[in-house]
Amino acid sequence: MGSSCFRRGNRKNLEFIEAYLQEHGFVAEVELVGSRCEEECRKGPNLELNGRMYHGVSLEILAELLEQVVGRRSDA
């Protein structure tokens, strides 16, 4: 994650994502990778999920994004 996005909220987003993956049993199936600047700092925090870039990602919309992209498991 770029430092600007990290300061704009991706630190909390990362913590939320890690907890979500653990809670729903996806830890072994999802790879979290940071990246340097994506040249879109003003639109941050930015998050790329499965090749699609999302801008202005807040905790308020993150759970919905994760459910759409990663899903949920009831057997976790």
mmCIF file as gemmi writes it, N, C-alpha and C atoms, coordinates in Angstrom:
data_model
loop_
_atom_site.group_PDB
_atom_site.id
_atom_site.type_symbol
_atom_site.label_atom_id
_atom_site.label_alt_id
_atom_site.label_comp_id
_atom_site.label_asym_id
_atom_site.label_entity_id
_atom_site.label_seq_id
_atom_site.pdbx_PDB_ins_code
_atom_site.Cartn_x
_atom_site.Cartn_y
_atom_site.Cartn_z
_atom_site.occupancy
_atom_site.B_iso_or_equiv
_atom_site.pdbx_formal_charge
_atom_site.auth_seq_id
_atom_site.auth_asym_id
_atom_site.pdbx_PDB_model_num
ATOM 1 N N . MET Axp A 1 ? 0.836 -1.172 0 1 0 ? 1 A 1
ATOM 2 C CA . MET Axp A 1 ? 0 0 0 1 0 ? 1 A 1
ATOM 3 C C . MET Axp A 1 ? 0.877 1.23 0 1 0 ? 1 A 1
ATOM 4 N N . GLY Axp A 2 ? 0.524 2.155 -0.808 1 0 ? 2 A 1
ATOM 5 C CA . GLY Axp A 2 ? 1.272 3.403 -0.832 1 0 ? 2 A 1
ATOM 6 C C . GLY Axp A 2 ? 1.129 4.136 0.493 1 0 ? 2 A 1
ATOM 7 N N . SER Axp A 3 ? 2.116 4.919 0.845 1 0 ? 3 A 1
ATOM 8 C CA . SER Axp A 3 ? 2.098 5.603 2.14 1 0 ? 3 A 1
ATOM 9 C C . SER Axp A 3 ? 0.956 6.605 2.248 1 0 ? 3 A 1
ATOM 10 N N . SER Axp A 4 ? 0.597 7.271 1.153 1 0 ? 4 A 1
ATOM 11 C CA . SER Axp A 4 ? -0.511 8.222 1.192 1 0 ? 4 A 1
ATOM 12 C C . SER Axp A 4 ? -1.819 7.503 1.502 1 0 ? 4 A 1
ATOM 13 N N . CYS Axp A 5 ? -2.073 6.409 0.82 1 0 ? 5 A 1
ATOM 14 C CA . CYS Axp A 5 ? -3.298 5.633 1.066 1 0 ? 5 A 1
ATOM 15 C C . CYS Axp A 5 ? -3.3 5.066 2.475 1 0 ? 5 A 1
ATOM 16 N N . PHE Axp A 6 ? -2.128 4.663 2.948 1 0 ? 6 A 1
ATOM 17 C CA . PHE Axp A 6 ? -2.034 4.108 4.294 1 0 ? 6 A 1
ATOM 18 C C . PHE Axp A 6 ? -2.434 5.17 5.313 1 0 ? 6 A 1
ATOM 19 N N . ARG Axp A 7 ? -1.956 6.396 5.122 1 0 ? 7 A 1
ATOM 20 C CA . ARG Axp A 7 ? -2.315 7.493 6.02 1 0 ? 7 A 1
ATOM 21 C C . ARG Axp A 7 ? -3.779 7.897 5.865 1 0 ? 7 A 1
ATOM 22 N N . ARG Axp A 8 ? -4.342 7.723 4.705 1 0 ? 8 A 1
ATOM 23 C CA . ARG Axp A 8 ? -5.731 8.118 4.456 1 0 ? 8 A 1
ATOM 24 C C . ARG Axp A 8 ? -6.746 7.079 4.927 1 0 ? 8 A 1
ATOM 25 N N . GLY Axp A 9 ? -6.292 5.958 5.423 1 0 ? 9 A 1
ATOM 26 C CA . GLY Axp A 9 ? -7.232 4.998 5.98 1 0 ? 9 A 1
ATOM 27 C C . GLY Axp A 9 ? -6.99 3.546 5.632 1 0 ? 9 A 1
ATOM 28 N N . ASN Axp A 10 ? -6.053 3.259 4.752 1 0 ? 10 A 1
ATOM 29 C CA . ASN Axp A 10 ? -5.839 1.865 4.395 1 0 ? 10 A 1
ATOM 30 C C . ASN Axp A 10 ? -5.215 1.043 5.52 1 0 ? 10 A 1
ATOM 31 N N . ARG Axp A 11 ? -4.645 1.689 6.51 1 0 ? 11 A 1
ATOM 32 C CA . ARG Axp A 11 ? -4.15 0.931 7.677 1 0 ? 11 A 1
ATOM 33 C C . ARG Axp A 11 ? -5.338 0.25 8.356 1 0 ? 11 A 1
ATOM 34 N N . LYS Axp A 12 ? -6.408 1.012 8.586 1 0 ? 12 A 1
ATOM 35 C CA . LYS Axp A 12 ? -7.609 0.432 9.199 1 0 ? 12 A 1
ATOM 36 C C . LYS Axp A 12 ? -8.282 -0.548 8.245 1 0 ? 12 A 1
ATOM 37 N N . ASN Axp A 13 ? -8.266 -0.225 6.955 1 0 ? 13 A 1
ATOM 38 C CA . ASN Axp A 13 ? -8.85 -1.133 5.966 1 0 ? 13 A 1
ATOM 39 C C . ASN Axp A 13 ? -8.132 -2.482 5.981 1 0 ? 13 A 1
ATOM 40 N N . LEU Axp A 14 ? -6.813 -2.458 6.049 1 0 ? 14 A 1
ATOM 41 C CA . LEU Axp A 14 ? -6.033 -3.693 6.082 1 0 ? 14 A 1
ATOM 42 C C . LEU Axp A 14 ? -6.389 -4.524 7.312 1 0 ? 14 A 1
ATOM 43 N N . GLU Axp A 15 ? -6.496 -3.892 8.463 1 0 ? 15 A 1
ATOM 44 C CA . GLU Axp A 15 ? -6.867 -4.606 9.683 1 0 ? 15 A 1
ATOM 45 C C . GLU Axp A 15 ? -8.254 -5.231 9.536 1 0 ? 15 A 1
ATOM 46 N N . PHE Axp A 16 ? -9.177 -4.476 8.937 1 0 ? 16 A 1
ATOM 47 C CA . PHE Axp A 16 ? -10.531 -4.973 8.722 1 0 ? 16 A 1
ATOM 48 C C . PHE Axp A 16 ? -10.519 -6.172 7.772 1 0 ? 16 A 1
ATOM 49 N N . ILE Axp A 17 ? -9.771 -6.068 6.685 1 0 ? 17 A 1
ATOM 50 C CA . ILE Axp A 17 ? -9.689 -7.153 5.699 1 0 ? 17 A 1
ATOM 51 C C . ILE Axp A 17 ? -9.125 -8.417 6.344 1 0 ? 17 A 1
ATOM 52 N N . GLU Axp A 18 ? -8.052 -8.277 7.11 1 0 ? 18 A 1
ATOM 53 C CA . GLU Axp A 18 ? -7.45 -9.442 7.767 1 0 ? 18 A 1
ATOM 54 C C . GLU Axp A 18 ? -8.445 -10.111 8.711 1 0 ? 18 A 1
ATOM 55 N N . ALA Axp A 19 ? -9.175 -9.308 9.487 1 0 ? 19 A 1
ATOM 56 C CA . ALA Axp A 19 ? -10.175 -9.86 10.406 1 0 ? 19 A 1
ATOM 57 C C . ALA Axp A 19 ? -11.315 -10.529 9.638 1 0 ? 19 A 1
ATOM 58 N N . TYR Axp A 20 ? -11.754 -9.92 8.55 1 0 ? 20 A 1
ATOM 59 C CA . TYR Axp A 20 ? -12.831 -10.475 7.726 1 0 ? 20 A 1
ATOM 60 C C . TYR Axp A 20 ? -12.419 -11.833 7.158 1 0 ? 20 A 1
ATOM 61 N N . LEU Axp A 21 ? -11.222 -11.903 6.611 1 0 ? 21 A 1
ATOM 62 C CA . LEU Axp A 21 ? -10.737 -13.155 6.027 1 0 ? 21 A 1
ATOM 63 C C . LEU Axp A 21 ? -10.637 -14.248 7.076 1 0 ? 21 A 1
ATOM 64 N N . GLN Axp A 22 ? -10.151 -13.902 8.252 1 0 ? 22 A 1
ATOM 65 C CA . GLN Axp A 22 ? -10.035 -14.864 9.353 1 0 ? 22 A 1
ATOM 66 C C . GLN Axp A 22 ? -11.42 -15.339 9.778 1 0 ? 22 A 1
ATOM 67 N N . GLU Axp A 23 ? -12.323 -14.42 9.973 1 0 ? 23 A 1
ATOM 68 C CA . GLU Axp A 23 ? -13.671 -14.734 10.443 1 0 ? 23 A 1
ATOM 69 C C . GLU Axp A 23 ? -14.434 -15.628 9.457 1 0 ? 23 A 1
ATOM 70 N N . HIS Axp A 24 ? -14.206 -15.43 8.174 1 0 ? 24 A 1
ATOM 71 C CA . HIS Axp A 24 ? -14.956 -16.161 7.16 1 0 ? 24 A 1
ATOM 72 C C . HIS Axp A 24 ? -14.175 -17.32 6.536 1 0 ? 24 A 1
ATOM 73 N N . GLY Axp A 25 ? -13.004 -17.637 7.08 1 0 ? 25 A 1
ATOM 74 C CA . GLY Axp A 25 ? -12.27 -18.825 6.673 1 0 ? 25 A 1
ATOM 75 C C . GLY Axp A 25 ? -11.555 -18.734 5.334 1 0 ? 25 A 1
ATOM 76 N N . PHE Axp A 26 ? -11.134 -17.539 4.939 1 0 ? 26 A 1
ATOM 77 C CA . PHE Axp A 26 ? -10.471 -17.369 3.654 1 0 ? 26 A 1
ATOM 78 C C . PHE Axp A 26 ? -8.972 -17.096 3.767 1 0 ? 26 A 1
ATOM 79 N N . VAL Axp A 27 ? -8.41 -17.177 4.933 1 0 ? 27 A 1
ATOM 80 C CA . VAL Axp A 27 ? -7.019 -16.778 5.146 1 0 ? 27 A 1
ATOM 81 C C . VAL Axp A 27 ? -6.065 -17.513 4.205 1 0 ? 27 A 1
ATOM 82 N N . ALA Axp A 28 ? -6.242 -18.799 4.024 1 0 ? 28 A 1
ATOM 83 C CA . ALA Axp A 28 ? -5.326 -19.589 3.191 1 0 ? 28 A 1
ATOM 84 C C . ALA Axp A 28 ? -5.569 -19.386 1.702 1 0 ? 28 A 1
ATOM 85 N N . GLU Axp A 29 ? -6.688 -18.794 1.324 1 0 ? 29 A 1
ATOM 86 C CA . GLU Axp A 29 ? -7.053 -18.676 -0.081 1 0 ? 29 A 1
ATOM 87 C C . GLU Axp A 29 ? -6.854 -17.288 -0.673 1 0 ? 29 A 1
ATOM 88 N N . VAL Axp A 30 ? -6.597 -16.302 0.161 1 0 ? 30 A 1
ATOM 89 C CA . VAL Axp A 30 ? -6.479 -14.92 -0.308 1 0 ? 30 A 1
ATOM 90 C C . VAL Axp A 30 ? -5.073 -14.416 -0.039 1 0 ? 30 A 1
ATOM 91 N N . GLU Axp A 31 ? -4.48 -13.822 -1.041 1 0 ? 31 A 1
ATOM 92 C CA . GLU Axp A 31 ? -3.149 -13.249 -0.899 1 0 ? 31 A 1
ATOM 93 C C . GLU Axp A 31 ? -3.264 -11.73 -0.824 1 0 ? 31 A 1
ATOM 94 N N . LEU Axp A 32 ? -2.763 -11.159 0.24 1 0 ? 32 A 1
ATOM 95 C CA . LEU Axp A 32 ? -2.733 -9.709 0.404 1 0 ? 32 A 1
ATOM 96 C C . LEU Axp A 32 ? -1.365 -9.209 -0.041 1 0 ? 32 A 1
ATOM 97 N N . VAL Axp A 33 ? -1.367 -8.268 -0.96 1 0 ? 33 A 1
ATOM 98 C CA . VAL Axp A 33 ? -0.126 -7.736 -1.49 1 0 ? 33 A 1
ATOM 99 C C . VAL Axp A 33 ? -0.2 -6.225 -1.492 1 0 ? 33 A 1
ATOM 100 N N . GLY Axp A 34 ? 0.816 -5.589 -0.967 1 0 ? 34 A 1
ATOM 101 C CA . GLY Axp A 34 ? 0.89 -4.143 -1.003 1 0 ? 34 A 1
ATOM 102 C C . GLY Axp A 34 ? 1.537 -3.681 -2.297 1 0 ? 34 A 1
ATOM 103 N N . SER Axp A 35 ? 1.354 -2.449 -2.618 1 0 ? 35 A 1
ATOM 104 C CA . SER Axp A 35 ? 1.987 -1.889 -3.81 1 0 ? 35 A 1
ATOM 105 C C . SER Axp A 35 ? 2.414 -0.465 -3.523 1 0 ? 35 A 1
ATOM 106 N N . ARG Axp A 36 ? 3.288 0.007 -4.337 1 0 ? 36 A 1
ATOM 107 C CA . ARG Axp A 36 ? 3.699 1.404 -4.239 1 0 ? 36 A 1
ATOM 108 C C . ARG Axp A 36 ? 2.629 2.268 -4.868 1 0 ? 36 A 1
ATOM 109 N N . CYS Axp A 37 ? 2.934 3.493 -5.039 1 0 ? 37 A 1
ATOM 110 C CA . CYS Axp A 37 ? 1.978 4.464 -5.548 1 0 ? 37 A 1
ATOM 111 C C . CYS Axp A 37 ? 1.347 4.006 -6.864 1 0 ? 37 A 1
ATOM 112 N N . GLU Axp A 38 ? 0.064 4.137 -6.951 1 0 ? 38 A 1
ATOM 113 C CA . GLU Axp A 38 ? -0.683 3.819 -8.162 1 0 ? 38 A 1
ATOM 114 C C . GLU Axp A 38 ? -1.018 5.101 -8.932 1 0 ? 38 A 1
ATOM 115 N N . GLU Axp A 39 ? -0.378 6.216 -8.549 1 0 ? 39 A 1
ATOM 116 C CA . GLU Axp A 39 ? -0.576 7.521 -9.202 1 0 ? 39 A 1
ATOM 117 C C . GLU Axp A 39 ? -2.01 8.037 -9.088 1 0 ? 39 A 1
ATOM 118 N N . GLU Axp A 40 ? -2.728 7.62 -8.055 1 0 ? 40 A 1
ATOM 119 C CA . GLU Axp A 40 ? -4.102 8.048 -7.852 1 0 ? 40 A 1
ATOM 120 C C . GLU Axp A 40 ? -4.301 8.498 -6.406 1 0 ? 40 A 1
ATOM 121 N N . CYS Axp A 41 ? -3.302 9.138 -5.851 1 0 ? 41 A 1
ATOM 122 C CA . CYS Axp A 41 ? -3.304 9.495 -4.434 1 0 ? 41 A 1
ATOM 123 C C . CYS Axp A 41 ? -4.521 10.326 -4.026 1 0 ? 41 A 1
ATOM 124 N N . ARG Axp A 42 ? -4.924 11.238 -4.861 1 0 ? 42 A 1
ATOM 125 C CA . ARG Axp A 42 ? -6.052 12.116 -4.513 1 0 ? 42 A 1
ATOM 126 C C . ARG Axp A 42 ? -7.365 11.362 -4.405 1 0 ? 42 A 1
ATOM 127 N N . LYS Axp A 43 ? -7.426 10.186 -4.986 1 0 ? 43 A 1
ATOM 128 C CA . LYS Axp A 43 ? -8.653 9.396 -4.945 1 0 ? 43 A 1
ATOM 129 C C . LYS Axp A 43 ? -8.641 8.384 -3.799 1 0 ? 43 A 1
ATOM 130 N N . GLY Axp A 44 ? -7.58 8.351 -3.02 1 0 ? 44 A 1
ATOM 131 C CA . GLY Axp A 44 ? -7.401 7.33 -2 1 0 ? 44 A 1
ATOM 132 C C . GLY Axp A 44 ? -8.254 7.523 -0.771 1 0 ? 44 A 1
ATOM 133 N N . PRO Axp A 45 ? -8.28 6.519 0.066 1 0 ? 45 A 1
ATOM 134 C CA . PRO Axp A 45 ? -7.49 5.311 -0.058 1 0 ? 45 A 1
ATOM 135 C C . PRO Axp A 45 ? -7.982 4.42 -1.196 1 0 ? 45 A 1
ATOM 136 N N . ASN Axp A 46 ? -7.015 3.862 -1.91 1 0 ? 46 A 1
ATOM 137 C CA . ASN Axp A 46 ? -7.289 2.999 -3.047 1 0 ? 46 A 1
ATOM 138 C C . ASN Axp A 46 ? -7.059 1.55 -2.661 1 0 ? 46 A 1
ATOM 139 N N . LEU Axp A 47 ? -7.829 0.68 -3.285 1 0 ? 47 A 1
ATOM 140 C CA . LEU Axp A 47 ? -7.73 -0.742 -3.001 1 0 ? 47 A 1
ATOM 141 C C . LEU Axp A 47 ? -8.025 -1.496 -4.288 1 0 ? 47 A 1
ATOM 142 N N . GLU Axp A 48 ? -7.173 -2.44 -4.628 1 0 ? 48 A 1
ATOM 143 C CA . GLU Axp A 48 ? -7.404 -3.256 -5.81 1 0 ? 48 A 1
ATOM 144 C C . GLU Axp A 48 ? -7.818 -4.659 -5.377 1 0 ? 48 A 1
ATOM 145 N N . LEU Axp A 49 ? -8.948 -5.102 -5.881 1 0 ? 49 A 1
ATOM 146 C CA . LEU Axp A 49 ? -9.46 -6.428 -5.584 1 0 ? 49 A 1
ATOM 147 C C . LEU Axp A 49 ? -9.684 -7.172 -6.89 1 0 ? 49 A 1
ATOM 148 N N . ASN Axp A 50 ? -9.005 -8.287 -7.056 1 0 ? 50 A 1
ATOM 149 C CA . ASN Axp A 50 ? -9.127 -9.097 -8.269 1 0 ? 50 A 1
ATOM 150 C C . ASN Axp A 50 ? -8.958 -8.274 -9.543 1 0 ? 50 A 1
ATOM 151 N N . GLY Axp A 51 ? -7.991 -7.377 -9.533 1 0 ? 51 A 1
ATOM 152 C CA . GLY Axp A 51 ? -7.681 -6.6 -10.729 1 0 ? 51 A 1
ATOM 153 C C . GLY Axp A 51 ? -8.52 -5.364 -10.937 1 0 ? 51 A 1
ATOM 154 N N . ARG Axp A 52 ? -9.482 -5.117 -10.083 1 0 ? 52 A 1
ATOM 155 C CA . ARG Axp A 52 ? -10.318 -3.922 -10.214 1 0 ? 52 A 1
ATOM 156 C C . ARG Axp A 52 ? -9.949 -2.918 -9.12 1 0 ? 52 A 1
ATOM 157 N N . MET Axp A 53 ? -9.736 -1.675 -9.521 1 0 ? 53 A 1
ATOM 158 C CA . MET Axp A 53 ? -9.346 -0.629 -8.582 1 0 ? 53 A 1
ATOM 159 C C . MET Axp A 53 ? -10.583 0.055 -8.011 1 0 ? 53 A 1
ATOM 160 N N . TYR Axp A 54 ? -10.576 0.231 -6.7 1 0 ? 54 A 1
ATOM 161 C CA . TYR Axp A 54 ? -11.631 0.955 -5.996 1 0 ? 54 A 1
ATOM 162 C C . TYR Axp A 54 ? -10.992 2.169 -5.342 1 0 ? 54 A 1
ATOM 163 N N . HIS Axp A 55 ? -11.674 3.302 -5.398 1 0 ? 55 A 1
ATOM 164 C CA . HIS Axp A 55 ? -11.153 4.555 -4.85 1 0 ? 55 A 1
ATOM 165 C C . HIS Axp A 55 ? -12.031 5.019 -3.689 1 0 ? 55 A 1
ATOM 166 N N . GLY Axp A 56 ? -11.427 5.758 -2.78 1 0 ? 56 A 1
ATOM 167 C CA . GLY Axp A 56 ? -12.166 6.298 -1.647 1 0 ? 56 A 1
ATOM 168 C C . GLY Axp A 56 ? -12.755 5.215 -0.76 1 0 ? 56 A 1
ATOM 169 N N . VAL Axp A 57 ? -12.008 4.143 -0.591 1 0 ? 57 A 1
ATOM 170 C CA . VAL Axp A 57 ? -12.509 2.997 0.169 1 0 ? 57 A 1
ATOM 171 C C . VAL Axp A 57 ? -12.483 3.313 1.659 1 0 ? 57 A 1
ATOM 172 N N . SER Axp A 58 ? -13.655 3.232 2.267 1 0 ? 58 A 1
ATOM 173 C CA . SER Axp A 58 ? -13.79 3.465 3.704 1 0 ? 58 A 1
ATOM 174 C C . SER Axp A 58 ? -14.284 2.19 4.366 1 0 ? 58 A 1
ATOM 175 N N . LEU Axp A 59 ? -14.204 2.148 5.672 1 0 ? 59 A 1
ATOM 176 C CA . LEU Axp A 59 ? -14.692 0.98 6.404 1 0 ? 59 A 1
ATOM 177 C C . LEU Axp A 59 ? -16.184 0.775 6.158 1 0 ? 59 A 1
ATOM 178 N N . GLU Axp A 60 ? -16.895 1.855 5.901 1 0 ? 60 A 1
ATOM 179 C CA . GLU Axp A 60 ? -18.335 1.774 5.696 1 0 ? 60 A 1
ATOM 180 C C . GLU Axp A 60 ? -18.701 0.937 4.474 1 0 ? 60 A 1
ATOM 181 N N . ILE Axp A 61 ? -17.868 0.963 3.435 1 0 ? 61 A 1
ATOM 182 C CA . ILE Axp A 61 ? -18.196 0.203 2.223 1 0 ? 61 A 1
ATOM 183 C C . ILE Axp A 61 ? -17.345 -1.059 2.06 1 0 ? 61 A 1
ATOM 184 N N . LEU Axp A 62 ? -16.343 -1.208 2.899 1 0 ? 62 A 1
ATOM 185 C CA . LEU Axp A 62 ? -15.405 -2.316 2.733 1 0 ? 62 A 1
ATOM 186 C C . LEU Axp A 62 ? -16.048 -3.689 2.921 1 0 ? 62 A 1
ATOM 187 N N . ALA Axp A 63 ? -16.905 -3.855 3.916 1 0 ? 63 A 1
ATOM 188 C CA . ALA Axp A 63 ? -17.543 -5.155 4.143 1 0 ? 63 A 1
ATOM 189 C C . ALA Axp A 63 ? -18.363 -5.571 2.932 1 0 ? 63 A 1
ATOM 190 N N . GLU Axp A 64 ? -19.091 -4.64 2.355 1 0 ? 64 A 1
ATOM 191 C CA . GLU Axp A 64 ? -19.895 -4.938 1.172 1 0 ? 64 A 1
ATOM 192 C C . GLU Axp A 64 ? -19.012 -5.338 -0.014 1 0 ? 64 A 1
ATOM 193 N N . LEU Axp A 65 ? -17.914 -4.603 -0.204 1 0 ? 65 A 1
ATOM 194 C CA . LEU Axp A 65 ? -16.976 -4.952 -1.276 1 0 ? 65 A 1
ATOM 195 C C . LEU Axp A 65 ? -16.422 -6.362 -1.093 1 0 ? 65 A 1
ATOM 196 N N . LEU Axp A 66 ? -16.023 -6.684 0.124 1 0 ? 66 A 1
ATOM 197 C CA . LEU Axp A 66 ? -15.458 -8.002 0.395 1 0 ? 66 A 1
ATOM 198 C C . LEU Axp A 66 ? -16.485 -9.101 0.168 1 0 ? 66 A 1
ATOM 199 N N . GLU Axp A 67 ? -17.718 -8.871 0.555 1 0 ? 67 A 1
ATOM 200 C CA . GLU Axp A 67 ? -18.757 -9.868 0.328 1 0 ? 67 A 1
ATOM 201 C C . GLU Axp A 67 ? -18.974 -10.088 -1.161 1 0 ? 67 A 1
ATOM 202 N N . GLN Axp A 68 ? -18.92 -9.029 -1.941 1 0 ? 68 A 1
ATOM 203 C CA . GLN Axp A 68 ? -19.113 -9.139 -3.386 1 0 ? 68 A 1
ATOM 204 C C . GLN Axp A 68 ? -17.939 -9.843 -4.058 1 0 ? 68 A 1
ATOM 205 N N . VAL Axp A 69 ? -16.722 -9.514 -3.643 1 0 ? 69 A 1
ATOM 206 C CA . VAL Axp A 69 ? -15.534 -10.023 -4.321 1 0 ? 69 A 1
ATOM 207 C C . VAL Axp A 69 ? -15.063 -11.36 -3.756 1 0 ? 69 A 1
ATOM 208 N N . VAL Axp A 70 ? -15.014 -11.469 -2.456 1 0 ? 70 A 1
ATOM 209 C CA . VAL Axp A 70 ? -14.489 -12.673 -1.816 1 0 ? 70 A 1
ATOM 210 C C . VAL Axp A 70 ? -15.61 -13.628 -1.432 1 0 ? 70 A 1
ATOM 211 N N . GLY Axp A 71 ? -16.683 -13.097 -0.899 1 0 ? 71 A 1
ATOM 212 C CA . GLY Axp A 71 ? -17.829 -13.914 -0.48 1 0 ? 71 A 1
ATOM 213 C C . GLY Axp A 71 ? -17.851 -14.127 1.017 1 0 ? 71 A 1
ATOM 214 N N . ARG Axp A 72 ? -18.722 -15.04 1.392 1 0 ? 72 A 1
ATOM 215 C CA . ARG Axp A 72 ? -18.877 -15.401 2.794 1 0 ? 72 A 1
ATOM 216 C C . ARG Axp A 72 ? -18.894 -16.911 2.888 1 0 ? 72 A 1
ATOM 217 N N . ARG Axp A 73 ? -18.518 -17.392 4.016 1 0 ? 73 A 1
ATOM 218 C CA . ARG Axp A 73 ? -18.591 -18.826 4.281 1 0 ? 73 A 1
ATOM 219 C C . ARG Axp A 73 ? -19.292 -19.028 5.596 1 0 ? 73 A 1
ATOM 220 N N . SER Axp A 74 ? -20.192 -19.933 5.622 1 0 ? 74 A 1
ATOM 221 C CA . SER Axp A 74 ? -20.882 -20.219 6.877 1 0 ? 74 A 1
ATOM 222 C C . SER Axp A 74 ? -20.19 -21.324 7.668 1 0 ? 74 A 1
ATOM 223 N N . ASP Axp A 75 ? -19.25 -22.035 7.029 1 0 ? 75 A 1
ATOM 224 C CA . ASP Axp A 75 ? -18.564 -23.145 7.701 1 0 ? 75 A 1
ATOM 225 C C . ASP Axp A 75 ? -17.298 -22.723 8.418 1 0 ? 75 A 1
ATOM 226 N N . ALA Axp A 76 ? -17.044 -21.42 8.49 1 0 ? 76 A 1
ATOM 227 C CA . ALA Axp A 76 ? -15.811 -20.941 9.123 1 0 ? 76 A 1
ATOM 228 C C . ALA Axp A 76 ? -15.877 -21.033 10.622 1 0 ? 76 A 1
